[in-house]
Amino acid sequence: MKSFEDLICYQKASLIRRKVSALVKTYPKEEKYRLVDQMIRSSRSAPAQIAEGYGRFHYQENIQFCRQGRGSLYELIDHLIASEEEKYISADVLDSFKSETYECITILNGYINYLIKLKELPIQAEEPELTYSQHTNPE
C-alpha cells in the first residue's frame, strides 16, 4: 500500500462523500445551514479521518481516527433518516444510502481489526540494511 487512497474503506467513504454532495443539492434552501451542512460535514469527516489515521505513526492512533470516521458514518445515516422523515428523500434513496454506508462501515471495521492485530504483534526491531554510495568531490 502506497497511500491511504489505496484503502478500500477510504475509497468507499470517498464515494459516499461525492454522492452526498450531489444529493444535498436537491434539498430546500432553508436546510443549507442545517441538515445539508451536517450531512456534508459527516460525509467529509469519514474519509478525512481514515486519511489522517493512516498518516499517524502508531497503530493505536490510526485505530482511533478510524473509529472517529466510523462514528461520522453512523452520524450520516441518522441525517439520512431525518431527510427521509422530512420527505427530502424517498425510502428507496434512504435504503440505498444506508446499504452503501453500512458496507463501508463493515469494511472499515475489517481495517480496524487488521490494525488491532498488527498492534498486538511482538515488536520486531531490525535495522534495515542500508547501502551508502561513496561520493567523490569533483574538485
Backbone hydrogen bonds, N-H to C=O, Kabsch-Sander energy under -0.5 kcal/mol:
donor,donor_aa,acceptor,acceptor_aa,energy
6,D,3,S,-1.8
7,L,4,F,-1.5
11,Q,7,L,-2.3
12,K,8,I,-2.7
13,A,9,C,-2.2
14,S,10,Y,-2.7
15,L,11,Q,-2.0
16,I,12,K,-2.3
17,R,13,A,-2.2
18,R,14,S,-2.0
19,K,15,L,-2.3
20,V,16,I,-2.8
21,S,17,R,-2.1
22,A,18,R,-1.7
23,L,19,K,-2.5
24,V,20,V,-2.6
25,K,22,A,-0.8
26,T,23,L,-2.1
27,Y,24,V,-1.3
31,E,28,P,-1.8
32,K,29,K,-2.0
34,R,31,E,-1.4
36,V,31,E,-2.0
37,D,31,E,-0.7
38,Q,34,R,-2.0
39,M,35,L,-2.6
40,I,36,V,-2.5
41,R,37,D,-2.4
42,S,38,Q,-2.5
43,S,39,M,-2.3
44,R,40,I,-2.0
45,S,41,R,-2.1
46,A,42,S,-1.5
48,A,44,R,-1.5
49,Q,45,S,-2.9
50,I,46,A,-1.9
51,A,47,P,-2.4
52,E,48,A,-2.6
53,G,49,Q,-2.6
54,Y,50,I,-2.0
55,G,51,A,-1.3
56,R,53,G,-1.6
62,N,58,H,-1.9
63,I,59,Y,-2.9
64,Q,60,Q,-2.3
65,F,61,E,-2.2
66,C,62,N,-2.3
67,R,63,I,-2.4
68,Q,64,Q,-1.9
69,G,65,F,-2.2
70,R,66,C,-2.3
71,G,67,R,-2.1
72,S,68,Q,-1.9
73,L,69,G,-1.7
74,Y,70,R,-2.0
75,E,71,G,-2.3
76,L,72,S,-2.3
77,I,73,L,-1.9
78,D,74,Y,-1.9
79,H,75,E,-2.1
80,L,76,L,-2.4
81,I,77,I,-2.3
82,A,78,D,-2.4
83,S,79,H,-2.1
84,E,80,L,-2.1
85,E,81,I,-2.4
86,E,82,A,-2.1
87,K,84,E,-1.2
88,Y,83,S,-2.9
89,I,83,S,-1.0
94,L,90,S,-2.4
95,D,91,A,-2.7
96,S,92,D,-2.3
97,F,93,V,-2.5
98,K,94,L,-3.0
99,S,95,D,-2.5
100,E,96,S,-2.2
101,T,97,F,-2.6
102,Y,98,K,-3.1
103,E,99,S,-2.0
104,C,100,E,-1.9
105,I,101,T,-2.3
106,T,102,Y,-2.4
107,I,103,E,-2.2
108,L,104,C,-2.6
109,N,105,I,-2.7
110,G,106,T,-1.8
111,Y,107,I,-1.9
112,I,108,L,-2.6
113,N,109,N,-2.6
114,Y,110,G,-2.0
115,L,111,Y,-2.4
116,I,112,I,-2.3
117,K,113,N,-2.1
118,L,114,Y,-2.1
119,K,115,L,-2.5
120,E,116,I,-1.5
121,L,117,K,-0.6
121,L,118,L,-1.0
125,A,123,I,-0.7
126,E,124,Q,-1.4
132,Y,130,L,-0.5
133,S,131,T,-0.5
